[in-house]
Amino acid sequence: MDSTEYRDLRVTEVRAETVTLHKLSNMQDIEVPLRAIREITPSVNDQPVVMTLRGSLRWKEDIQRWRFSTQ
């Protein structure tokens, strides 16, 4: 789980094999393979939509960027 106070991600682009998520806290784009999306739970009672992944978004310290990872 993202430990920052800004957990908001927005889908900005969907292509044939990837979806691009935009992280608002640092304005970075993160590409996720479409096959890695396990489930999308719709918004209920003004709660945000939840996207469940087969993998996770991880902070890569060496490049100072968020990346999708299956490990």
C-alpha positions in Angstrom: 0.0 0.0 0.0 1.2 3.5 -0.8 2.3 5.0 2.5 2.0 8.6 1.2 -1.0 10.7 2.1 -1.7 11.0 -1.7 -2.9 7.6 -2.9 -4.9 9.0 -5.8 -4.2 7.4 -9.2 -6.0 8.2 -12.3 -6.3 6.2 -15.5 -5.1 8.5 -18.3 -4.7 6.1 -21.2 -5.7 2.6 -22.2 -3.9 0.9 -25.1 -4.0 -2.5 -26.7 -1.8 -4.1 -24.0 -1.3 -1.5 -21.3 -3.1 1.0 -19.1 -1.3 4.2 -17.9 -1.9 5.3 -14.4 -1.1 8.9 -13.3 0.0 9.4 -9.7 -1.1 12.8 -8.5 1.3 13.2 -5.6 4.4 13.2 -7.8 2.9 13.6 -11.3 4.5 10.3 -12.5 2.9 7.9 -15.1 3.0 4.2 -14.4 2.3 1.6 -17.1 0.6 -1.6 -16.1 -0.1 -4.5 -18.5 -3.8 -5.0 -19.0 -3.3 -8.7 -18.3 -2.2 -7.7 -14.8 -5.6 -6.2 -13.9 -7.4 -8.8 -11.8 -10.6 -6.9 -11.0 -12.1 -3.4 -11.1 -14.7 -2.8 -8.4 -17.1 0.1 -9.2 -17.6 3.1 -7.0 -20.2 2.6 -4.3 -21.5 5.4 -2.0 -19.0 7.9 -3.3 -16.1 5.6 -2.5 -13.3 5.4 -5.1 -13.1 2.7 -7.8 -10.7 0.0 -6.7 -8.4 -1.7 -9.2 -6.9 -5.0 -8.0 -3.7 -6.0 -9.7 -1.8 -9.3 -10.2 1.3 -7.6 -8.8 2.0 -4.3 -7.2 3.2 -0.7 -7.7 6.6 -0.3 -6.1 8.9 2.6 -5.4 12.2 2.1 -7.2 14.7 4.0 -5.0 17.5 3.8 -7.6 15.5 5.7 -10.3 13.2 7.6 -8.0 10.1 6.3 -9.8 7.0 4.1 -9.3 7.0 0.9 -11.3 4.6 -2.1 -11.7 6.1 -5.3 -10.5 5.0 -8.9 -10.3 7.5 -9.8 -7.6 
